[in-house]
Amino acid sequence: MPYFDAASAAPLHPVARQALLASLDEGWADPARLYREGRRARLLLDAAREAAAEAVGCRPDELVFTPSGTRAVHDGLAGALAGRRRTGRHLVVSAVEHSSVLASAAALEAAGGSFTTVPVDRAGRVAPGAYAAALRPDTALAALQSANHEVGTEQPVAEAAEECRAAGVPLLVDAAQSLAWGPVASGWSLLTASAHKWGGPSGVGLLAVRKGTRFAFQGPADERESGRAPGFPDLPAIVAAAASLRAVRQEAAEEGARLRALVERIRERVPALVPDVEVVGDPVRRLPHLVTFSCLYVDGETLLHALDRAGFSVSSGSSCTSSTLAPSHVLQAMGVLSEGNVRVSLPPGTAEEDVERFLDVLPGVVASVRQHLGAPVAPAPAARTASESGLVIDSLGKRCPIPVIELARAIGDVPVGGLVTVLSDDGAARLDIPAWCDMREQEYVGERPAERGTAYVVRRLT
C-alpha cells in the first residue's frame, strides 16, 4: 500500500533502524557519568551532535536535542523572547507557520505581549520586504519556516534574515520540512527541526542557537543539554536521528531530483485528469517531494477515506478533515480553495509505478465522491427565496462542499448579471465560494453579516 504522507512522518530510514538497534546495546548508560559505560554513551552522544550540527550548518556546542520538534519550537521561541525581554515583547511570524509557532504566538499575546502576522501570496510565500515592514522597535524575535508543511512552498529565508539582521532582530527558522533536502540559507539565529520528518525515530527534535544570540531557557535549571533540554536524553533515538539525517542528506540530490520529476507529473496531470481542480503552492520554489491540490464539490474527509480504501495514504488541510470545521490556516492565508484538499508527499524510494497507479485511480475516486454528494446537483433541493437583490440560497447548517454545490446548481437560474446570495455558517465558505467564482469565471461581489451566518453574494457573468 503506497504511503504518500512523508510530510507528516517519513518511514524509518534503514540507517536509523540499524543505528537504533546498535545504540540500544551501547548507549543505555548515563552520558554524564565518568565510568566506562557512561564514557561510551557520551562518545555516542557527542558523535550524534557533531553529525547533526554538520547537517544544520552550526557548531556542535550550538545544538541541543529536544524531546520533539514542537518542544524545540516552543523552547526556542520562549528562550529567545525571554533573552531579549528588555527590547520588548513583540514577535513577527508568517501567516502560514506551523501550529506550534502560532500557538506560542498566541501564548505570548495572552501573557501581555503581541505579535504581527506577515501575509503571504496565493502561492503561500511571503513577499520581499514583508518582514522589514513588520519589525518594530520593540520586536524581540521573528520566525519564518524554511518551507511550508501543507503546500511545500519554500520561503525567502535569506532575504528575511537580512531584513532582520539590519534591524538587529534574531530570526528563528522552523526547518522541519526542508532539513532533509539541504542546509537552510544562512543568516538565521535559531533553528528547529524534527527527526520523524526525515526518517528518524519520533521523539527527537533539534534546537540550534547561534553564539551571540541572547537566550534564556524558560524552566527549572537542569544540567542536561546546556540547560536547554532537561531530562535524561533518549540516546538510542538521538543516535538514530543523527545517523538517518546524515544518510538522507547524502541521498538528497539524486533522490530529490527523482521525486521532483514524479511530483511534476502529478502537478501537470491531475488538472487534466480531474475537472475543477486547483493545484496550490509555488510551482517552482517548492520542496521536491510534495504537491497539494483541491477539488471542487468534494468532501475532503470522504475523499481521503476513499483513497485509503483504494490503497493510498494521503493527507489533507481541508476543513472537512478537522473536528473544528475551520479551514486550514495555511489555505485560508493563501486564499485558495480548501474543499477536497489532498496533500501528496512522497517518501524516498517511492516507485514510479505507484505514482502512475495513483493517477489512474484518482479520477474515478473523485467522480465517485462527487456522485455520492450529488454534484453538481445538491443532494437535497436548496432552500431558495426570491428577493429584489436576486436569488437567495439557505445553506445554513450545511458543511463543505454543500454550499458550493448548491451555488453551482443555482447559478443557471438567474440571468447574466443577476445575483445569487448564499447564506452559510461554515467557515470554509469564505474561501471556497470566491475560489469557485474564480474557477467558474463568475464575479464574487463580497460578503456581509446575516442574521445567522454570513451572506456571500455572487454575480453571474457567463
N, C-alpha and C positions, 0 to 999 in steps of 0.2 A: 504494500500500500504506500504510494508516494506521499512523503511528508513535505509539505510546502509552507512551513511556518517557522523558518530558521530565525526570523526577526524576533520571535518570542523566545525561543530557546533552540539552539543548534544541537543536533545529536552529538553525543560524547565522541570526541575525536579518538581514534585508536591510540595515539600517543598519550592522551590524557588517561586512558584506561590503564595502559602499561605503567605510567608513572604513578598512578594512584595505588595500584596493587603493590608495586615495589616499595613505595614510601610507607605503606601500612606496616610493613615489617621493619623498616629502618628509621621511620620518623615519628614514632609514638611518644618519645620522651619529651620532657620539658626543655626547649632550646635555651632557656635562661639558666640552666644548671651547668655546673662545671665538670661533672663526672662524664665518663666516656659516652654513655648513651645521649646525654644532653649535648655534648660537643658534636656528636654525629647529627643530631637533629638540627643544631644551629647551622652546621655546614649546608644542610639541605635548604633551610630557610634563606640563608644568605645567597645561595646559588639561584633560588627561585626569584628572589628580589632583584638580583642583577639581570636575570633574563627578562623579567617584566619591565624593568627600567630601560633596558636597551630597546625594547619594542615601543615603549611610550616615548622615549627620547628625553629622559631625565636622569639625574644621578640616583644611584640606589638609595642614598640616605634621604632622598626627597619623596620616596614612595612607601606607602604602607598598605597592608592588606586589611580589608574590612569584611564583615560577615555577609555583605551583599552589595550590589551596585546601588540600590536605593539608599542603604546606610551610608555609602560613600558620598552620595549627593547630599543627603541631609547633614552629615557631619562637615562636609566641605563648605556648604553654604553657611551653616551656623558658625563654624570656626572662623571663616573669613569675615563675616559680618561682625562678629564679636571682636576680632582683631582690629577692625577699623571703626569701632563704635564712636571714637572721637570725631571722625569725619562726618558721620551721620548714620541714618538707618534707612537708607533708600536703596532699593535693588532694581536692576533692569533685567528683564527677561524677554524672550521672544514669545509670540502667541502660540507657538507650536511645540514648546518644550515638553518633555516627558512629565507625566503627572507628579513624579517625585519632586521635580523642581517647582512646579506650580503649587503643590501642597506646602512646600517650605515658604514660598512667597506669601501664601495665604496666612500661614502661621506668623510670619513677620508682621503682617498687617494687623492681625488680631492682637499682637503684643505691643502695638503702638507705632510700628514702622510703616513703611509704604513701599509700593513697587509700581513700576511703569512697564506696560506691556508693549513691545515693539511689534507692529503688524507685519504681515507677510503678503506676498502677491499670490495669484491663483496657482502658482507652481509650488507655493509653500516656502519661499525664500525671502529673507529679509533684504531690504534694499541697501545699497551702499550709502553710507552716511546716516543710516537709521539709528545706530547706537550712539553716534556722536550727538544727534539731536535729542536723544532721551536722557543723556547724562546731565546731572545737576551738581552743584557744589557739595550737596550732602549725599551724593551717591557713594556708597561704600563698596559695592560689588556689582558686576554684570555677569550674566550667564547666557551661554549660547551653545546649543547642541552642535556637534560636528555634522550630523546627518539625521534626518527625521526618521523615526521608528515606524511611521504609518505609510508614508509615501516615498521614502528613500531620497528625498531632495537633500543635496549637500549644501551646507551653509557657508557663507564667506567668512570663515573663521579668521583668516589672516587680516582681512580688512577691518573686521570688528575689533580684533586685538590691537591693531594700530590706533584705531579711534579711542579705545580705552586707555592705551598707553599714553597717548597725547594728553589725556585728561587726568592721568595719574590714578586710574581705577583698575584694579585687578579683574581679570576675566576668568571665570570658571567654564570649562568646556566639558559637556557630557559627551564622551566618545564611545558610549556603549555599542552603538550600531556600526561604527566605522573602524574601530581599532584593529579588527581582524584583517582589514584590507590595506592598511598602511598607516604611517605615522600621521598625527594631526599637525596641521600647519603651525609654525612657531608663533610665539607671542603670548600664549596663554600663561596664566599664573597658577591655576589649579585645574586638574583633570580627573575625571572619574570614568570608571568602566566596570563591566560585569562579565565574569568568566563564562557564564552559561550562554552568552551571545556568540562566543567564538568556538564552542565545542569543549569548553572546560566544564568541570562539575559546578552545580549550583551551590550557592552559599559562599562564594568568594567574589569580593569586589576590590577595586583598586582606587586609591586616592593619592594623587601626586600633588605636592605643594612646593612650588619653586622656592629656593632660598631667597630671602629678602621679602617674601610675601608675609604681611602681618597675619598671624593666625593664632587663635586661642581656642583650643578644643573645649567644647561645652560638655561637661560631665565630670564625675569624680575622677581624680587623678589615678593613673594606672601606669605601671612600668612597662607594659607591653606596647610594641609598635610606636615608639617615641611618644607614648601617651595619647595617641590619636585613634587607637582601635583597642579598647580594653578587652581583657579576657584572654584565655588560653587559645592560641591560634589553631585552626584546623590544618595542621601541617600537611597531611597527605593531599587534601584538596588544593591547598596552595601550590604545592609542587606540581600537581597535575594541571592546574590552571596555567602556570608559567610555562610548562613544557608544551601544552597544546597551543598557547599563544605563539610561541616561537615556531612551532610546526606550521600553523596556518599562515603565518606571515611569510614563511619560506615558499609556500604554495600559492600565495595570493596573486601574483602577477599572472601566472598561467591559468589558474582556476577562475580568477576574476574575469579574464578575457573570455573564457569559455561560457561562463554563466551570463555575462553581459550579452552575448550573442543569443542565448536562449531567451533571456528577458526581452530583448529587442524583438524577437519573433512573436512573443506574446503581445507586446505593445502594438505591433503592426496588425496582427491577425485577429485579435479579439474584436475590434470595431468592425472588421469586415465580416466576421462570422456571426456576431450577435448585434442586432439592431438596437438603437437607443442606448448606447454605452458611452461613458465618458472616462477616458484614461487620465488619471490625475498624477501630479508630481512633475518635476522638471524632466524633460525628455533627454537631456544631455548630462547635466551636473547632478548625478544621482549615484546611489550605491549600485554595484554591478549585479546584485542578486535579487532585487526587489522591484515589483511592479504592483500598482493598485489601480483598480477600475471600479466604477459604479454603474449599476444597471437600473434604468427606469422601470417602474411598475413591478418591482421585486421586493419582497420581504427578505431582508438580509439574513435573519436567523434561519428562515426556511431554506434559503439558498445554500447556506453553509451546511445545514443538515443533509440537504440533497447531494451536495458534492461529497460529503463524508460517506454517504451510502454508495456513491459511485466510486469510492476508493481514494479520495483526495482530501488531505488535511490542510485546510487553508484558514486564514484569519480574516477579521473584518474590523473596520472602525465605524460601522453603521450603528445608528441609534437602536436599530431593531435587535441588536445582539446584546443590549445592555438593559439591566433591570431598571435603570434610571430613566429610560425612554428619552434621553437627551442626546443630541447629535455629538459625534466625536468632536472634541475641541479643536483638533487639527483640521478636519474637513470644514468645520464651521469657520475657523480663522481664514481658510483659503477661499471660502465662498463657493465651494464646488458641491456637486450632487452627493448626497450622503446615502440615499436609499440603495439597497442592493450592493453594498460595498464589499469588495473582495480584495484582500491583500495576499499576493503570492510572493513568498520569499524562499528562494531555492537554497538548500544546504549544499556545501561542497560535495561533489560526487554525483549530483543529480544527473540522471540519464536523459539523453535527448529523446528517447522513445517515450519516457514518462511525460515530458512536456507535450509531445505530439498527441499522446492519448488524452491529456487534459484538454487540449484544443479540440479534439474530436468530441469529447463528452460535454464540454461546456454549453454549446448552443442548445442541445436537447434539454439539459438540466434547466437552463434559464427559461426556455419556452414552456417547460412543464410547470415551473413555479408561476409563471405569468398566467398560464391557462388556469391553474388552481385558484389564482386570485381574481380571475375574470378580466384581466387586462386585454385590450384597452377598455373593456366594458366592466364597470364595477360589479362586484359580486352581489350587490343588492342595489336597487334604484336609489340614487342620491335624493335627499330631500331638497327640493328646489322651490324657490319662490321668485315671482317676477317683481321688479321694482323699477322706479324711474331710472335708476343707475344701471340696470341690466339684470342679468341672471344671478341669483344667489344660491350657492350650494352649501348646505349644512353638513359639514364633515366633523362636527364636534364629537368627541369620544372615539374617533377612529384613528388608528395609528398608521404610520407609514407602511406601505406606499398608497393606502386607500385614498387620502385626499388628492394626490396627484392623479390617480386613476380616474377619480370622479371628475376632476378638472378636464382631463383628456376626453372623457366621454361627453362632457357638456359643451366644449368649445365650439363644436359644429352647430349647436342650436342657437347661436347668436350670429347676427350679421357681421360682416367685416366692419371693424370699427366699434363693435359692441363690446360691452364689459361683462366679465364673469367675476363674481366675488366668492371666494372660498372661505368659509368660516372653519377654523381649525384651532384646537388646543394642543396639537402635537408640535413640540419644539422643532422637529425635523422639517416641518413645512416651511419654516423661514429660509431654509437652504434649498429645499427641493423644488418649490414652486418657481422661484427665479431661475433655477438651473433648467427646469423643464421649459420655461419660456425661451431661454437662450437656445436650447437644443431644437425647439419647435418653431423658432423664428416668430414668436409672439411677443407682445410688449408687456413687461412687468411694470405695472403702474406704481405699486407700492403697497404698504400695509398700514393699518390703523387699528387701534384698540377697539374691541367689540364688547358687547355686554357680557359675553362669555368668549374666552379665547381671543383670537386675532383674526381680522378680516384681511385677506390677501386679494388684491384687485389685479386682474389681467385683462388686457385689451386684445381682441382678435385682430391680427394683421393679415392673415392669409386664409 
